[in-house]
Amino acid sequence: MTDFNERMEDCREELNRQIVLYNQAQSKLEEAEQKHDQYLSELKSYDASIAILQALAGSLQNNVKDKIISIVQKALDATFPGVYFDIEFVTRRDKTECDLICTDADGNRQDILTGCGGGLKQIVSFALRVAVWSLDKEASPVILLDEPMTFVSEGMRQMGADLLTTLSEDLGIHFIVVSHTQEVIAAGTCIYKVTQDSKGVSHAKLIS
């Protein structure tokens, strides 16, 4: 009888121990479920935040795109009438990149970096510099240009020079230009002639 009672007592102790363990496990399960629900709620909040950020990024991207296209197209209209500029955003290697495309009046598309001639590429490059400058309100209103019309055909150089004047007036930019192109030189408001003497020393003389 004594052995039986001892065994019963051992069973009660083991049962009580198992009940304690069960209650502890139940408490941990409830805590885990609460954290799970909290994580789900936070995840929904994060998803909503990401959606908002993506919408804002898309809107900003389009605004920047439109402004850049507007300035570059103005440059093309003055120098290469009938050529249209566009920026196309594409995803490559999980990164967003942009292709710079020119389309002629016949609908032929060319990548500016690989398929366009020197003159067109030079004008677009120049216009992109101006466009990027215009996006930075804290940037210095001075842009240095080295022979900006070198590859522009002779018949369009005057339009290119006029473009410099127009962009300077419209955007408040001061262009400092190094050029041998007479049309560009004539468009300057302050002209210096730079010469080298026999010793290779450069001299600048104000001529206008």
MODELLER restraints for C-alpha pairs under 7 A, 6 or more apart:
rsr = mdl.restraints
at = mdl.atoms
rsr.add(forms.Gaussian(group=physical.xy_distance, feature=features.Distance(at['CA:65:A'], at['CA:87:A']), mean=6.81, stdev=0.5))
rsr.add(forms.Gaussian(group=physical.xy_distance, feature=features.Distance(at['CA:68:A'], at['CA:128:A']), mean=6.95, stdev=0.5))
rsr.add(forms.Gaussian(group=physical.xy_distance, feature=features.Distance(at['CA:68:A'], at['CA:131:A']), mean=5.21, stdev=0.5))
rsr.add(forms.Gaussian(group=physical.xy_distance, feature=features.Distance(at['CA:69:A'], at['CA:85:A']), mean=6.45, stdev=0.5))
rsr.add(forms.Gaussian(group=physical.xy_distance, feature=features.Distance(at['CA:69:A'], at['CA:86:A']), mean=6.27, stdev=0.5))
rsr.add(forms.Gaussian(group=physical.xy_distance, feature=features.Distance(at['CA:71:A'], at['CA:127:A']), mean=6.53, stdev=0.5))
rsr.add(forms.Gaussian(group=physical.xy_distance, feature=features.Distance(at['CA:71:A'], at['CA:131:A']), mean=6.01, stdev=0.5))
rsr.add(forms.Gaussian(group=physical.xy_distance, feature=features.Distance(at['CA:72:A'], at['CA:85:A']), mean=6.95, stdev=0.5))
rsr.add(forms.Gaussian(group=physical.xy_distance, feature=features.Distance(at['CA:72:A'], at['CA:124:A']), mean=6.21, stdev=0.5))
rsr.add(forms.Gaussian(group=physical.xy_distance, feature=features.Distance(at['CA:72:A'], at['CA:127:A']), mean=5.00, stdev=0.5))
rsr.add(forms.Gaussian(group=physical.xy_distance, feature=features.Distance(at['CA:72:A'], at['CA:128:A']), mean=6.35, stdev=0.5))
rsr.add(forms.Gaussian(group=physical.xy_distance, feature=features.Distance(at['CA:73:A'], at['CA:84:A']), mean=6.49, stdev=0.5))
rsr.add(forms.Gaussian(group=physical.xy_distance, feature=features.Distance(at['CA:73:A'], at['CA:85:A']), mean=5.93, stdev=0.5))
rsr.add(forms.Gaussian(group=physical.xy_distance, feature=features.Distance(at['CA:75:A'], at['CA:123:A']), mean=6.94, stdev=0.5))
rsr.add(forms.Gaussian(group=physical.xy_distance, feature=features.Distance(at['CA:75:A'], at['CA:127:A']), mean=6.30, stdev=0.5))
rsr.add(forms.Gaussian(group=physical.xy_distance, feature=features.Distance(at['CA:75:A'], at['CA:163:A']), mean=6.46, stdev=0.5))
rsr.add(forms.Gaussian(group=physical.xy_distance, feature=features.Distance(at['CA:76:A'], at['CA:83:A']), mean=6.58, stdev=0.5))
rsr.add(forms.Gaussian(group=physical.xy_distance, feature=features.Distance(at['CA:78:A'], at['CA:159:A']), mean=5.48, stdev=0.5))
rsr.add(forms.Gaussian(group=physical.xy_distance, feature=features.Distance(at['CA:78:A'], at['CA:160:A']), mean=6.48, stdev=0.5))
rsr.add(forms.Gaussian(group=physical.xy_distance, feature=features.Distance(at['CA:78:A'], at['CA:163:A']), mean=6.39, stdev=0.5))
rsr.add(forms.Gaussian(group=physical.xy_distance, feature=features.Distance(at['CA:79:A'], at['CA:156:A']), mean=5.67, stdev=0.5))
rsr.add(forms.Gaussian(group=physical.xy_distance, feature=features.Distance(at['CA:79:A'], at['CA:159:A']), mean=5.73, stdev=0.5))
rsr.add(forms.Gaussian(group=physical.xy_distance, feature=features.Distance(at['CA:79:A'], at['CA:160:A']), mean=5.77, stdev=0.5))
rsr.add(forms.Gaussian(group=physical.xy_distance, feature=features.Distance(at['CA:82:A'], at['CA:104:A']), mean=5.89, stdev=0.5))
rsr.add(forms.Gaussian(group=physical.xy_distance, feature=features.Distance(at['CA:82:A'], at['CA:105:A']), mean=5.31, stdev=0.5))
rsr.add(forms.Gaussian(group=physical.xy_distance, feature=features.Distance(at['CA:83:A'], at['CA:102:A']), mean=6.41, stdev=0.5))
rsr.add(forms.Gaussian(group=physical.xy_distance, feature=features.Distance(at['CA:83:A'], at['CA:103:A']), mean=5.61, stdev=0.5))
rsr.add(forms.Gaussian(group=physical.xy_distance, feature=features.Distance(at['CA:83:A'], at['CA:104:A']), mean=4.50, stdev=0.5))
rsr.add(forms.Gaussian(group=physical.xy_distance, feature=features.Distance(at['CA:83:A'], at['CA:105:A']), mean=6.38, stdev=0.5))
rsr.add(forms.Gaussian(group=physical.xy_distance, feature=features.Distance(at['CA:84:A'], at['CA:102:A']), mean=5.42, stdev=0.5))
rsr.add(forms.Gaussian(group=physical.xy_distance, feature=features.Distance(at['CA:84:A'], at['CA:103:A']), mean=5.09, stdev=0.5))
rsr.add(forms.Gaussian(group=physical.xy_distance, feature=features.Distance(at['CA:84:A'], at['CA:104:A']), mean=6.30, stdev=0.5))
rsr.add(forms.Gaussian(group=physical.xy_distance, feature=features.Distance(at['CA:85:A'], at['CA:101:A']), mean=5.83, stdev=0.5))
rsr.add(forms.Gaussian(group=physical.xy_distance, feature=features.Distance(at['CA:85:A'], at['CA:102:A']), mean=4.64, stdev=0.5))
rsr.add(forms.Gaussian(group=physical.xy_distance, feature=features.Distance(at['CA:85:A'], at['CA:103:A']), mean=6.56, stdev=0.5))
rsr.add(forms.Gaussian(group=physical.xy_distance, feature=features.Distance(at['CA:86:A'], at['CA:100:A']), mean=6.14, stdev=0.5))
rsr.add(forms.Gaussian(group=physical.xy_distance, feature=features.Distance(at['CA:86:A'], at['CA:101:A']), mean=5.21, stdev=0.5))
rsr.add(forms.Gaussian(group=physical.xy_distance, feature=features.Distance(at['CA:86:A'], at['CA:102:A']), mean=6.38, stdev=0.5))
rsr.add(forms.Gaussian(group=physical.xy_distance, feature=features.Distance(at['CA:87:A'], at['CA:98:A']), mean=6.32, stdev=0.5))
rsr.add(forms.Gaussian(group=physical.xy_distance, feature=features.Distance(at['CA:87:A'], at['CA:99:A']), mean=5.75, stdev=0.5))
rsr.add(forms.Gaussian(group=physical.xy_distance, feature=features.Distance(at['CA:87:A'], at['CA:100:A']), mean=4.97, stdev=0.5))
rsr.add(forms.Gaussian(group=physical.xy_distance, feature=features.Distance(at['CA:87:A'], at['CA:101:A']), mean=6.19, stdev=0.5))
rsr.add(forms.Gaussian(group=physical.xy_distance, feature=features.Distance(at['CA:88:A'], at['CA:98:A']), mean=5.36, stdev=0.5))
rsr.add(forms.Gaussian(group=physical.xy_distance, feature=features.Distance(at['CA:88:A'], at['CA:99:A']), mean=5.12, stdev=0.5))
rsr.add(forms.Gaussian(group=physical.xy_distance, feature=features.Distance(at['CA:88:A'], at['CA:100:A']), mean=6.66, stdev=0.5))
rsr.add(forms.Gaussian(group=physical.xy_distance, feature=features.Distance(at['CA:89:A'], at['CA:96:A']), mean=6.59, stdev=0.5))
rsr.add(forms.Gaussian(group=physical.xy_distance, feature=features.Distance(at['CA:89:A'], at['CA:97:A']), mean=5.68, stdev=0.5))
rsr.add(forms.Gaussian(group=physical.xy_distance, feature=features.Distance(at['CA:89:A'], at['CA:98:A']), mean=4.33, stdev=0.5))
rsr.add(forms.Gaussian(group=physical.xy_distance, feature=features.Distance(at['CA:89:A'], at['CA:99:A']), mean=6.41, stdev=0.5))
rsr.add(forms.Gaussian(group=physical.xy_distance, feature=features.Distance(at['CA:90:A'], at['CA:96:A']), mean=5.66, stdev=0.5))
rsr.add(forms.Gaussian(group=physical.xy_distance, feature=features.Distance(at['CA:90:A'], at['CA:97:A']), mean=5.34, stdev=0.5))
rsr.add(forms.Gaussian(group=physical.xy_distance, feature=features.Distance(at['CA:90:A'], at['CA:98:A']), mean=5.90, stdev=0.5))
rsr.add(forms.Gaussian(group=physical.xy_distance, feature=features.Distance(at['CA:91:A'], at['CA:97:A']), mean=6.00, stdev=0.5))
rsr.add(forms.Gaussian(group=physical.xy_distance, feature=features.Distance(at['CA:100:A'], at['CA:111:A']), mean=5.91, stdev=0.5))
rsr.add(forms.Gaussian(group=physical.xy_distance, feature=features.Distance(at['CA:100:A'], at['CA:112:A']), mean=5.73, stdev=0.5))
rsr.add(forms.Gaussian(group=physical.xy_distance, feature=features.Distance(at['CA:101:A'], at['CA:109:A']), mean=6.56, stdev=0.5))
rsr.add(forms.Gaussian(group=physical.xy_distance, feature=features.Distance(at['CA:101:A'], at['CA:110:A']), mean=5.66, stdev=0.5))
rsr.add(forms.Gaussian(group=physical.xy_distance, feature=features.Distance(at['CA:101:A'], at['CA:111:A']), mean=4.80, stdev=0.5))
rsr.add(forms.Gaussian(group=physical.xy_distance, feature=features.Distance(at['CA:101:A'], at['CA:112:A']), mean=5.76, stdev=0.5))
rsr.add(forms.Gaussian(group=physical.xy_distance, feature=features.Distance(at['CA:102:A'], at['CA:109:A']), mean=5.73, stdev=0.5))
rsr.add(forms.Gaussian(group=physical.xy_distance, feature=features.Distance(at['CA:102:A'], at['CA:110:A']), mean=5.34, stdev=0.5))
rsr.add(forms.Gaussian(group=physical.xy_distance, feature=features.Distance(at['CA:102:A'], at['CA:111:A']), mean=6.49, stdev=0.5))
rsr.add(forms.Gaussian(group=physical.xy_distance, feature=features.Distance(at['CA:102:A'], at['CA:112:A']), mean=6.45, stdev=0.5))
rsr.add(forms.Gaussian(group=physical.xy_distance, feature=features.Distance(at['CA:103:A'], at['CA:109:A']), mean=4.43, stdev=0.5))
rsr.add(forms.Gaussian(group=physical.xy_distance, feature=features.Distance(at['CA:103:A'], at['CA:110:A']), mean=6.38, stdev=0.5))
rsr.add(forms.Gaussian(group=physical.xy_distance, feature=features.Distance(at['CA:110:A'], at['CA:116:A']), mean=6.35, stdev=0.5))
rsr.add(forms.Gaussian(group=physical.xy_distance, feature=features.Distance(at['CA:112:A'], at['CA:121:A']), mean=6.13, stdev=0.5))
rsr.add(forms.Gaussian(group=physical.xy_distance, feature=features.Distance(at['CA:118:A'], at['CA:151:A']), mean=5.68, stdev=0.5))
rsr.add(forms.Gaussian(group=physical.xy_distance, feature=features.Distance(at['CA:119:A'], at['CA:151:A']), mean=4.23, stdev=0.5))
rsr.add(forms.Gaussian(group=physical.xy_distance, feature=features.Distance(at['CA:119:A'], at['CA:152:A']), mean=4.57, stdev=0.5))
rsr.add(forms.Gaussian(group=physical.xy_distance, feature=features.Distance(at['CA:133:A'], at['CA:139:A']), mean=6.58, stdev=0.5))
rsr.add(forms.Gaussian(group=physical.xy_distance, feature=features.Distance(at['CA:141:A'], at['CA:172:A']), mean=6.81, stdev=0.5))
rsr.add(forms.Gaussian(group=physical.xy_distance, feature=features.Distance(at['CA:141:A'], at['CA:173:A']), mean=4.87, stdev=0.5))
rsr.add(forms.Gaussian(group=physical.xy_distance, feature=features.Distance(at['CA:141:A'], at['CA:174:A']), mean=5.92, stdev=0.5))
rsr.add(forms.Gaussian(group=physical.xy_distance, feature=features.Distance(at['CA:142:A'], at['CA:173:A']), mean=5.79, stdev=0.5))
rsr.add(forms.Gaussian(group=physical.xy_distance, feature=features.Distance(at['CA:142:A'], at['CA:174:A']), mean=4.68, stdev=0.5))
rsr.add(forms.Gaussian(group=physical.xy_distance, feature=features.Distance(at['CA:142:A'], at['CA:175:A']), mean=5.81, stdev=0.5))
rsr.add(forms.Gaussian(group=physical.xy_distance, feature=features.Distance(at['CA:143:A'], at['CA:174:A']), mean=6.38, stdev=0.5))
rsr.add(forms.Gaussian(group=physical.xy_distance, feature=features.Distance(at['CA:143:A'], at['CA:175:A']), mean=5.05, stdev=0.5))
rsr.add(forms.Gaussian(group=physical.xy_distance, feature=features.Distance(at['CA:143:A'], at['CA:176:A']), mean=6.24, stdev=0.5))
rsr.add(forms.Gaussian(group=physical.xy_distance, feature=features.Distance(at['CA:144:A'], at['CA:175:A']), mean=5.94, stdev=0.5))
rsr.add(forms.Gaussian(group=physical.xy_distance, feature=features.Distance(at['CA:144:A'], at['CA:176:A']), mean=4.85, stdev=0.5))
rsr.add(forms.Gaussian(group=physical.xy_distance, feature=features.Distance(at['CA:144:A'], at['CA:177:A']), mean=5.98, stdev=0.5))
rsr.add(forms.Gaussian(group=physical.xy_distance, feature=features.Distance(at['CA:145:A'], at['CA:175:A']), mean=7.00, stdev=0.5))
rsr.add(forms.Gaussian(group=physical.xy_distance, feature=features.Distance(at['CA:145:A'], at['CA:176:A']), mean=6.17, stdev=0.5))
rsr.add(forms.Gaussian(group=physical.xy_distance, feature=features.Distance(at['CA:145:A'], at['CA:177:A']), mean=4.74, stdev=0.5))
rsr.add(forms.Gaussian(group=physical.xy_distance, feature=features.Distance(at['CA:145:A'], at['CA:178:A']), mean=6.26, stdev=0.5))
rsr.add(forms.Gaussian(group=physical.xy_distance, feature=features.Distance(at['CA:146:A'], at['CA:177:A']), mean=5.92, stdev=0.5))
rsr.add(forms.Gaussian(group=physical.xy_distance, feature=features.Distance(at['CA:146:A'], at['CA:178:A']), mean=4.82, stdev=0.5))
rsr.add(forms.Gaussian(group=physical.xy_distance, feature=features.Distance(at['CA:146:A'], at['CA:179:A']), mean=6.55, stdev=0.5))
rsr.add(forms.Gaussian(group=physical.xy_distance, feature=features.Distance(at['CA:147:A'], at['CA:178:A']), mean=5.54, stdev=0.5))
rsr.add(forms.Gaussian(group=physical.xy_distance, feature=features.Distance(at['CA:147:A'], at['CA:179:A']), mean=4.63, stdev=0.5))
rsr.add(forms.Gaussian(group=physical.xy_distance, feature=features.Distance(at['CA:149:A'], at['CA:157:A']), mean=6.62, stdev=0.5))
rsr.add(forms.Gaussian(group=physical.xy_distance, feature=features.Distance(at['CA:157:A'], at['CA:183:A']), mean=6.35, stdev=0.5))
rsr.add(forms.Gaussian(group=physical.xy_distance, feature=features.Distance(at['CA:158:A'], at['CA:183:A']), mean=5.39, stdev=0.5))
rsr.add(forms.Gaussian(group=physical.xy_distance, feature=features.Distance(at['CA:161:A'], at['CA:183:A']), mean=6.01, stdev=0.5))
rsr.add(forms.Gaussian(group=physical.xy_distance, feature=features.Distance(at['CA:161:A'], at['CA:184:A']), mean=4.82, stdev=0.5))
rsr.add(forms.Gaussian(group=physical.xy_distance, feature=features.Distance(at['CA:161:A'], at['CA:187:A']), mean=6.15, stdev=0.5))
rsr.add(forms.Gaussian(group=physical.xy_distance, feature=features.Distance(at['CA:168:A'], at['CA:174:A']), mean=6.03, stdev=0.5))
rsr.add(forms.Gaussian(group=physical.xy_distance, feature=features.Distance(at['CA:179:A'], at['CA:185:A']), mean=6.76, stdev=0.5))
rsr.add(forms.Gaussian(group=physical.xy_distance, feature=features.Distance(at['CA:190:A'], at['CA:208:A']), mean=5.60, stdev=0.5))
rsr.add(forms.Gaussian(group=physical.xy_distance, feature=features.Distance(at['CA:191:A'], at['CA:206:A']), mean=5.98, stdev=0.5))
rsr.add(forms.Gaussian(group=physical.xy_distance, feature=features.Distance(at['CA:191:A'], at['CA:207:A']), mean=5.78, stdev=0.5))
rsr.add(forms.Gaussian(group=physical.xy_distance, feature=features.Distance(at['CA:191:A'], at['CA:208:A']), mean=5.07, stdev=0.5))
rsr.add(forms.Gaussian(group=physical.xy_distance, feature=features.Distance(at['CA:192:A'], at['CA:204:A']), mean=5.94, stdev=0.5))
rsr.add(forms.Gaussian(group=physical.xy_distance, feature=features.Distance(at['CA:192:A'], at['CA:205:A']), mean=5.21, stdev=0.5))
rsr.add(forms.Gaussian(group=physical.xy_distance, feature=features.Distance(at['CA:192:A'], at['CA:206:A']), mean=4.37, stdev=0.5))
rsr.add(forms.Gaussian(group=physical.xy_distance, feature=features.Distance(at['CA:192:A'], at['CA:207:A']), mean=5.68, stdev=0.5))
rsr.add(forms.Gaussian(group=physical.xy_distance, feature=features.Distance(at['CA:193:A'], at['CA:204:A']), mean=5.51, stdev=0.5))
rsr.add(forms.Gaussian(group=physical.xy_distance, feature=features.Distance(at['CA:193:A'], at['CA:205:A']), mean=5.19, stdev=0.5))
rsr.add(forms.Gaussian(group=physical.xy_distance, feature=features.Distance(at['CA:193:A'], at['CA:206:A']), mean=6.41, stdev=0.5))
rsr.add(forms.Gaussian(group=physical.xy_distance, feature=features.Distance(at['CA:193:A'], at['CA:207:A']), mean=6.66, stdev=0.5))
rsr.add(forms.Gaussian(group=physical.xy_distance, feature=features.Distance(at['CA:194:A'], at['CA:202:A']), mean=6.48, stdev=0.5))
rsr.add(forms.Gaussian(group=physical.xy_distance, feature=features.Distance(at['CA:194:A'], at['CA:203:A']), mean=5.42, stdev=0.5))
rsr.add(forms.Gaussian(group=physical.xy_distance, feature=features.Distance(at['CA:194:A'], at['CA:204:A']), mean=4.35, stdev=0.5))
rsr.add(forms.Gaussian(group=physical.xy_distance, feature=features.Distance(at['CA:194:A'], at['CA:205:A']), mean=6.44, stdev=0.5))
rsr.add(forms.Gaussian(group=physical.xy_distance, feature=features.Distance(at['CA:195:A'], at['CA:202:A']), mean=5.50, stdev=0.5))
rsr.add(forms.Gaussian(group=physical.xy_distance, feature=features.Distance(at['CA:195:A'], at['CA:203:A']), mean=5.31, stdev=0.5))
rsr.add(forms.Gaussian(group=physical.xy_distance, feature=features.Distance(at['CA:195:A'], at['CA:204:A']), mean=6.59, stdev=0.5))
rsr.add(forms.Gaussian(group=physical.xy_distance, feature=features.Distance(at['CA:196:A'], at['CA:202:A']), mean=4.37, stdev=0.5))
rsr.add(forms.Gaussian(group=physical.xy_distance, feature=features.Distance(at['CA:196:A'], at['CA:203:A']), mean=6.14, stdev=0.5))
